[in-house]
Amino acid sequence: MVLPAHRTTAGLLLLSELDDAELAEVYSAARYRDRPADRPNIVQLRSELELIGRNGFAVNQERSERGLVALGVLSTEVGDSDHGRVVLNE
């Protein structure tokens, strides 16, 4: 199953790195011509992404699946390090 980026923790983190023009391109009306109801509210999404960028983490609370809660942190470390290797499941 493939989910839209705005419905997943990792997707939200990656989207938070985009500028306004890039986000507008990803979510252009033309891309959602056949399924307009799936296109998110861009103003609301940008607000959420700005908060994610400030806080440094994203939370998926039932965005992709009922009962699912996921927390993600964007790791930009490159190389052989221990960064980004902690995973908690409950």
C-alpha positions in Angstrom: 0.0 0.0 0.0 1.3 3.4 -0.9 0.1 6.3 1.2 0.4 10.1 0.5 3.3 11.8 2.3 1.0 14.0 4.3 -0.5 10.9 5.9 2.7 9.4 7.3 5.2 10.5 9.9 8.2 10.1 7.6 6.3 11.9 4.8 5.4 14.9 7.1 9.1 15.2 8.1 10.2 15.2 4.5 7.5 17.7 3.5 8.5 20.0 6.3 11.9 20.5 4.5 10.1 21.9 1.4 9.7 25.6 0.7 6.3 27.0 -0.3 6.9 26.7 -4.1 8.0 23.0 -3.8 5.0 22.2 -1.6 2.7 23.9 -4.0 4.1 21.8 -6.8 3.7 18.5 -4.9 0.1 19.4 -4.1 -0.9 21.2 -7.2 -4.6 20.9 -8.2 -3.5 19.3 -11.5 -2.0 16.3 -9.7 -5.3 15.8 -7.9 -7.6 16.4 -10.9 -9.0 12.8 -10.8 -9.3 12.8 -7.0 -9.8 16.3 -5.6 -11.1 15.1 -2.3 -7.7 13.5 -1.6 -5.9 16.9 -1.9 -5.1 18.3 1.5 -5.8 21.9 2.6 -2.5 23.5 1.7 -2.8 26.4 4.2 -3.5 24.0 7.0 -0.8 21.5 5.9 1.8 24.4 5.7 0.9 25.4 9.2 1.4 21.8 10.5 4.7 21.5 8.6 6.0 24.8 10.1 5.2 23.4 13.6 7.0 20.1 12.7 10.0 22.1 11.5 10.1 24.2 14.7 9.6 21.2 17.0 11.9 18.8 15.1 9.4 15.9 15.2 6.2 14.7 13.6 3.2 12.8 15.1 0.9 10.6 13.1 -2.2 10.1 15.2 -4.6 8.0 13.1 -3.7 9.8 9.8 -2.9 6.6 8.0 -4.7 3.9 10.0 -7.2 3.8 12.8 -5.6 3.2 16.2 -2.1 4.0 14.9 0.1 6.6 16.7 3.6 7.2 15.4 6.3 9.6 16.3 9.2 10.5 14.0 12.3 12.6 14.1 14.2 13.7 11.0 17.8 12.6 11.2 20.2 14.4 8.8 23.3 12.8 10.1 25.5 11.2 7.4 28.1 8.6 8.0 28.8 5.9 10.5 27.1 7.1 13.6 24.4 6.0 16.1 22.0 8.8 15.1 18.6 7.8 14.0 18.8 4.2 15.2 16.4 4.4 18.1 13.0 2.9 17.5 10.3 2.6 20.1 7.2 0.4 19.6 4.4 0.0 22.1 
